[in-house]
């Protein structure tokens, strides 16, 4: 092992240990943890292939081998946490293989996100410098419009990312299938469908996704649904400082994330700040998952909003400043004041740390308590319809609630941090069950919000039970903009 490898081993060993301490050992008993899915780099890809891999995967192996050099560090940090859980045999890792008929320059690990009401951002990564261009058309196989974007990269301790390409295309027609190629005209053709311009629209909502076999099961169920957009309230890859796991996550979600827009916000596992080693938080998240914050007047990728088909969606940041004197608070106040409920009769908010939670997990955290104290009144006065949260690895649906009490003009709060992460589920709830909590279950799954029209929407939660999608909870919602008693307060 040469000096460079030794330094990499040290970096990843420290990261593993720090990840363990961040993950924390809580006072509740988690069910079995599951292994991360490591979606491997395809050996026959060349350097110009659009994809997420930025470093040889053997670095991850080196980090694991390196734990032998730092047994106390590893045991007290990462491995020490693992040993606090009782785990049955883990399921085999799932590996995404490249189809044999694809050439080595095939685009991979692409993801798309909405920009404004009629544009789309196409993002992908390569190992070498290649053109940041996308050619798109509504006719498969035809020559299309070519657009050039930007290329960036980031450093994380001894890790350097690949070339991150971003191209914004449009204006695009609503509810239309587009065919596109990344990087060059010789790249294989991909496709995506734009969201509709009017009702109905169907959202998939899933939090704390990770990359385990439970994640794979969730993604398979999502793929079977007829959805227009995916909303993710934080905790994406669970890379936890091990940057190649961001690459693995990109490869895992690419089949879905390249076909429908994925709109995300950050969670605690995206912070990735290590004292003395890497002081800047959210480095990988901000570089890899750029959202349309500028278009909504935000100064941060950690909070933003957008309109789609009669729904105003607000993504908030639980792990950046949110007090009354913060930029996020000022932005939220202004954003809520601009909502035209005639144009967007529905308002939906996503956060990571839940404001209401009767699970014994994640109680007493300032990101929940202090953010709720600061911002709940703003959401209530604006008559927000639904608030989705992650963080707690279980499902729970509350009634319309404000300041801890049932209020018919308040949002419905739904916790859906059960996408399939490695830390497992949290199965202990507070008893007796408070009246404001209407349904709770510790199972992996995903939700769907089908906004039928300006008045009605159907929420369903689909449980992953024995790897089968089971509809376990459902609720018809009425937009508060059509409830006479809930006229928006100024």
C-alpha positions in Angstrom: 0.0 0.0 0.0 1.6 3.3 -1.1 1.3 6.6 0.7 -1.7 7.8 -1.4 -3.6 4.6 -0.6 -2.7 4.9 3.1 -4.1 8.4 3.2 -7.3 7.3 1.5 -7.7 4.4 4.0 -7.3 6.8 6.8 -9.8 9.2 5.4 -12.5 6.5 4.8 -11.8 4.8 8.1 -12.3 8.1 9.9 -15.4 8.7 7.9 -16.8 5.3 8.8 -16.2 6.0 12.4 -17.8 9.4 12.2 -20.7 8.1 10.3 -21.3 5.7 13.2 -21.3 8.5 15.7 -23.7 10.6 13.6 -26.0 7.7 13.1 -26.3 7.5 16.8 -27.5 4.9 19.2 -31.0 5.9 20.3 -32.9 4.7 23.3 -35.3 2.7 21.2 -34.8 -0.8 19.8 -34.5 -0.8 16.0 -35.5 -3.9 14.0 -32.9 -5.6 11.9 -30.6 -3.4 9.8 -29.9 -4.3 6.2 -26.8 -4.0 4.1 -26.2 -1.2 1.7 -26.7 -2.0 -2.0 -23.4 -1.2 -3.7 -24.3 -0.7 -7.4 -20.9 -1.4 -9.0 -19.2 0.5 -11.7 -19.4 -1.4 -15.0 -16.0 -2.6 -16.0 -16.6 -2.2 -19.7 -17.5 1.5 -19.5 -15.1 4.0 -21.0 -14.2 7.3 -19.4 -16.7 9.3 -21.5 -19.8 7.3 -20.5 -22.3 9.5 -18.7 -22.6 7.9 -15.3 -22.2 8.5 -11.6 -18.9 6.7 -10.8 -16.1 9.1 -9.7 -13.5 6.8 -8.2 -12.5 3.2 -8.4 -14.7 1.1 -6.1 -11.7 -0.5 -4.6 -11.4 2.5 -2.4 -14.5 1.4 -0.5 -12.8 -2.0 -0.1 -9.7 -0.3 1.1 -11.7 1.6 3.7 -13.1 -1.7 5.0 -9.6 -3.3 5.0 -8.3 -0.1 6.7 -10.6 -0.7 9.7 -8.0 -3.3 10.7 -5.5 -0.5 11.1 -7.9 1.4 13.4 -9.8 -1.2 15.4 -10.7 1.1 18.3 -11.8 3.9 16.1 -14.0 1.6 14.0 -15.4 -0.3 16.9 -16.3 2.8 18.9 -17.8 4.6 15.9 -19.3 2.7 13.1 -19.1 -1.0 14.1 -20.0 -0.2 17.7 -23.4 1.1 16.5 -24.0 -1.9 14.4 -23.5 -4.2 17.3 -26.3 -2.6 19.3 -28.9 -4.1 17.0 -30.0 -7.7 16.7 -29.9 -8.6 13.1 -31.0 -11.8 11.3 -29.1 -12.8 8.2 -28.9 -9.9 5.8 -30.2 -10.4 2.3 -27.8 -10.6 -0.6 -26.7 -7.3 -2.1 -28.4 -6.3 -5.3 -26.3 -5.4 -8.3 -27.5 -3.5 -11.3 -25.9 -5.0 -14.4 -25.5 -3.3 -17.8 -27.5 -4.9 -20.6 -25.2 -6.7 -23.0 -26.5 -4.9 -26.1 -25.4 -1.5 -24.8 -22.0 -0.1 -25.9 -19.4 1.3 -23.5 -20.5 4.9 -24.1 -24.1 4.4 -22.9 -25.5 7.1 -20.7 -26.1 5.9 -17.2 -27.1 7.3 -13.8 -28.9 10.3 -15.3 -31.5 12.1 -13.2 -33.8 15.0 -14.1 -35.6 17.7 -12.1 -38.2 20.4 -13.0 -37.0 23.9 -13.6 -39.9 26.4 -13.6 -43.1 25.1 -15.2 -41.8 24.2 -18.6 -38.1 23.3 -18.3 -36.1 20.3 -17.2 -32.6 20.0 -15.8 -30.7 16.9 -17.0 -27.8 15.8 -14.8 -25.2 13.1 -15.2 -21.5 12.4 -14.4 -18.5 11.2 -16.4 -15.0 10.2 -15.4 -13.4 12.5 -18.0 -14.1 15.8 -19.7 -16.9 15.4 -22.2 -19.3 18.0 -23.7 -22.2 19.1 -21.4 -24.7 18.8 -24.2 -28.2 17.3 -24.4 -30.1 16.7 -27.7 -33.8 16.3 -27.3 -36.9 15.7 -29.5 -40.4 14.4 -29.3 -39.8 11.9 -32.0 -37.7 8.8 -31.2 -34.7 8.5 -33.4 -35.0 11.9 -34.9 -32.4 14.7 -34.8 -33.4 17.1 -32.1 -32.5 20.4 -30.5 -29.1 20.6 -28.9 -28.5 22.6 -25.7 -25.2 23.1 -23.9 -25.0 23.4 -20.1 -22.3 23.5 -17.4 -19.8 21.2 -15.9 -18.5 21.2 -12.3 -16.9 18.9 -9.8 -16.1 18.8 -6.1 -13.4 17.7 -3.7 -14.1 15.8 -0.5 -10.9 15.2 1.5 -8.9 12.8 -0.7 -11.9 12.2 -3.0 -12.4 14.1 -6.2 -15.7 13.7 -8.0 -16.1 13.1 -11.7 -17.4 15.7 -14.1 -20.9 16.7 -13.1 -22.8 17.9 -16.2 -26.0 19.9 -16.0 -28.1 21.0 -18.9 -31.5 22.9 -18.7 -33.7 22.2 -21.7 -37.0 23.8 -22.7 -39.5 25.2 -23.0 -41.2 21.8 -23.0 -44.8 20.8 -23.7 -46.7 19.4 -20.7 -47.6 15.7 -20.4 -45.3 14.9 -23.3 -42.7 12.2 -23.8 -39.3 13.5 -24.9 -36.4 11.5 -26.2 -32.8 12.7 -25.3 -29.2 11.9 -25.5 -26.5 13.0 -23.1 -23.0 14.1 -24.1 -23.0 13.1 -27.8 -25.2 12.0 -30.6 -23.8 8.5 -30.4 -25.1 8.0 -26.9 -28.1 5.7 -26.4 -31.5 7.4 -26.4 -33.3 7.9 -23.1 -36.7 9.3 -22.5 -38.8 11.2 -19.9 -42.3 12.4 -19.6 -43.1 16.0 -18.5 -45.7 16.6 -15.8 -49.2 17.7 -16.8 -50.1 21.4 -16.9 -53.4 20.8 -15.1 -55.2 18.2 -12.9 -55.0 15.3 -12.4 -51.4 14.9 -11.2 -49.9 12.0 -9.3 -47.0 12.4 -6.9 -44.9 9.6 -5.4 -43.6 10.6 -1.9 -40.8 8.6 -0.3 -38.3 9.5 2.4 -35.0 8.1 3.8 -34.4 6.0 0.7 -30.9 4.6 1.1 -29.6 1.7 -1.0 -30.5 -1.6 0.5 -32.6 -4.5 -0.8 -35.6 -2.8 0.9 -34.8 0.2 -1.2 -34.8 -1.9 -4.3 -38.2 -3.3 -3.3 -39.6 0.2 -2.9 -38.2 1.3 -6.2 -39.8 -1.7 -7.9 -43.2 -0.8 -6.4 -42.8 2.9 -7.5 -41.9 1.8 -11.0 -45.3 0.0 -11.2 -47.2 3.2 -10.4 -48.4 5.7 -12.9 -46.8 8.8 -11.3 -45.7 12.1 -12.7 -43.2 13.3 -10.2 -41.3 12.0 -7.2 -40.9 14.1 -4.0 -38.2 13.0 -1.5 -38.1 14.8 2.0 -34.4 14.1 2.7 -31.8 11.3 3.3 -31.1 10.1 -0.2 -28.0 7.9 -0.5 -26.9 7.3 3.1 -23.4 7.7 1.8 -22.4 9.1 5.2 -19.0 10.5 4.1 -18.1 7.5 1.9 -18.4 9.4 -1.4 -18.4 6.3 -3.7 -21.8 5.4 -2.1 -23.2 8.6 -3.7 -22.1 7.1 -7.1 -23.7 3.8 -6.2 -27.0 5.5 -5.3 -27.0 7.4 -8.6 -26.7 4.2 -10.5 -29.4 2.6 -8.4 -32.1 5.2 -9.0 -31.2 6.1 -12.6 -33.8 3.9 -14.2 -36.5 5.9 -12.5 -34.8 9.3 -11.9 -34.0 9.6 -15.7 -37.7 9.2 -16.7 -39.6 11.4 -14.2 -38.5 14.5 -12.3 -37.2 13.8 -8.8 -37.6 16.8 -6.5 -35.6 16.5 -3.3 -34.7 18.2 -0.1 -31.9 17.5 2.3 -31.8 15.4 5.5 -29.2 14.9 8.3 -27.4 12.2 6.3 -26.6 14.8 3.6 -24.7 17.1 6.0 -21.4 15.1 5.8 -19.3 17.7 7.7 -16.2 16.3 9.4 -14.3 18.5 11.9 -10.8 19.3 10.7 -11.2 17.1 7.6 -14.2 18.6 5.7 -15.8 21.7 7.2 -18.3 22.5 4.5 -21.7 20.8 4.9 -23.9 19.4 2.0 -21.0 19.4 -0.4 -22.0 16.2 -2.3 -25.7 16.9 -2.1 -25.5 20.5 -3.5 -23.1 19.4 -6.2 -25.0 16.3 -7.4 -28.7 17.3 -6.7 -29.1 20.9 -7.8 -32.7 22.0 -7.4 -34.4 25.1 -8.9 -34.0 27.4 -5.9 -33.1 30.5 -7.8 -36.4 30.4 -9.7 -38.3 30.7 -6.5 -36.2 33.6 -5.1 -34.3 31.4 -2.7 -30.5 31.9 -2.0 -29.9 28.3 -1.1 -30.3 24.9 -2.7 -31.5 23.7 0.7 -34.9 25.3 0.4 -37.0 26.3 -2.6 -40.5 26.0 -4.1 -42.1 25.4 -7.5 -45.6 25.1 -9.1 -46.8 22.1 -11.1 -50.3 21.4 -12.4 -52.2 23.4 -9.8 -50.0 22.5 -6.8 -47.5 24.7 -5.0 -44.7 22.6 -3.5 -42.4 24.0 -0.9 -39.2 22.2 0.1 -37.8 23.4 3.5 -34.4 22.8 5.1 -34.4 21.2 8.5 -30.6 21.5 8.8 -30.0 25.1 7.9 -31.0 28.2 9.8 -34.8 28.5 10.2 -35.3 31.0 13.1 -37.4 34.2 12.6 -34.2 36.1 11.7 -33.0 33.6 9.2 -32.9 33.9 5.4 -35.0 30.7 5.1 -37.8 32.2 7.4 -37.9 35.4 5.4 -38.0 33.5 2.1 -40.8 31.2 3.3 -42.8 34.1 4.5 -42.5 35.8 1.2 -43.1 32.7 -0.8 -46.3 31.9 1.1 -47.5 35.4 0.5 -47.1 35.0 -3.3 -49.3 31.9 -3.6 -52.3 32.4 -5.8 -54.8 29.7 -4.7 -56.9 30.3 -7.8 -53.9 29.2 -9.8 -52.5 26.6 -7.4 -55.4 25.6 -5.1 -53.1 23.0 -3.4 -50.1 23.8 -1.2 -47.8 21.0 -0.1 -44.7 21.3 2.2 -41.9 18.8 2.7 -39.4 18.8 5.6 -37.0 16.2 6.9 -37.3 16.3 10.7 -41.1 15.9 11.5 -42.9 18.5 13.6 -45.4 15.9 14.9 -44.2 12.4 15.8 -45.5 9.8 18.3 -42.7 7.3 17.7 -40.1 7.0 20.5 -37.4 7.7 17.9 -36.1 11.2 17.3 -37.9 12.8 20.2 -36.7 16.1 21.5 -34.5 17.2 18.5 -34.2 20.9 17.9 -34.6 20.5 14.2 -38.2 19.4 15.0 -39.0 21.4 18.1 -37.4 24.7 17.2 -38.4 24.7 13.5 -42.0 23.9 14.4 -42.0 26.8 17.0 -40.6 29.1 14.3 -42.5 28.2 11.2 -45.7 26.4 12.1 -47.8 29.5 12.4 -46.7 30.6 8.9 -47.9 27.3 7.4 -51.1 27.5 9.3 -52.0 31.0 8.3 -51.3 30.2 4.7 -53.6 27.1 4.9 -51.1 24.6 3.8 -52.9 21.4 2.9 -50.3 18.6 3.7 -46.9 18.5 5.3 -44.7 15.5 4.5 -41.6 14.6 6.7 -39.0 11.9 6.8 -36.3 11.1 9.5 -38.4 8.7 11.5 -38.2 5.3 9.9 -41.8 4.4 10.1 -45.1 5.6 8.7 -47.5 7.9 10.6 -50.5 10.0 9.6 -52.0 12.7 11.8 -55.2 14.6 11.6 -55.3 18.3 10.7 -53.4 19.8 13.6 -52.0 23.1 14.8 -50.2 23.8 18.0 -50.7 20.2 19.1 -54.5 20.3 18.8 -57.0 19.2 16.1 -57.8 22.1 13.8 -59.9 21.7 10.6 -58.0 24.5 9.0 -54.5 23.2 9.6 -52.3 20.8 7.5 -52.5 17.1 7.6 -49.0 15.9 8.8 -47.6 12.6 7.3 -44.3 11.0 8.3 -43.0 8.8 5.5 -39.3 8.2 6.3 -39.6 4.5 5.5 -38.1 4.2 2.0 -35.7 1.4 2.8 -32.5 2.6 4.5 -29.8 0.5 6.2 -30.6 1.6 9.7 -33.9 -0.3 9.7 -37.3 0.5 11.1 -38.3 2.1 14.4 -41.2 0.1 15.9 -41.9 1.6 19.3 -44.6 4.2 19.6 -45.7 6.3 22.5 -48.7 4.9 24.4 -51.4 5.7 24.8 -51.7 6.9 21.3 -52.6 10.6 21.1 -55.9 11.5 19.5 -54.2 13.6 16.8 -52.4 10.5 15.5 -54.8 8.5 13.3 -52.6 5.8 11.7 -49.1 4.5 12.4 -47.2 1.5 11.3 -43.5 0.6 11.3 -43.1 -0.8 7.8 -41.1 0.1 4.7 -43.1 1.6 1.9 -44.0 4.7 -0.2 -46.9 7.0 -0.6 -48.9 8.4 -3.6 -50.7 11.7 -3.6 -53.1 11.7 -6.5 -54.5 15.3 -6.9 -57.7 14.6 -8.8 -58.9 18.2 -9.2 -58.7 21.6 -7.5 -60.9 20.3 -4.6 -60.1 16.6 -4.0 -56.9 14.5 -3.7 -56.4 10.8 -2.7 -53.5 9.9 -0.4 -52.5 6.2 -0.3 -49.6 4.6 1.6 -48.2 1.3 0.1 -46.5 -1.0 2.5 -43.6 -3.3 1.5 -44.8 -6.4 3.3 -42.9 -9.5 2.4 -41.7 -7.6 -0.7 -45.3 -7.1 -1.9 -46.8 -3.7 -2.3 -49.8 -3.6 0.1 -52.1 -0.5 0.3 -52.3 -0.1 4.0 -53.6 3.5 4.5 -55.7 5.9 2.4 -57.4 9.2 2.9 -59.4 11.6 0.7 -58.3 15.2 1.2 -60.2 18.4 0.5 -58.2 21.5 -0.4 -58.4 24.1 2.3 -58.7 26.8 -0.4 -62.3 25.5 -0.9 -63.3 25.4 2.7 -65.2 28.6 3.5 -64.3 28.5 7.2 -60.6 28.4 6.3 -60.2 31.6 4.3 -56.5 32.4 4.1 -55.4 34.8 6.9 -53.3 37.8 5.9 
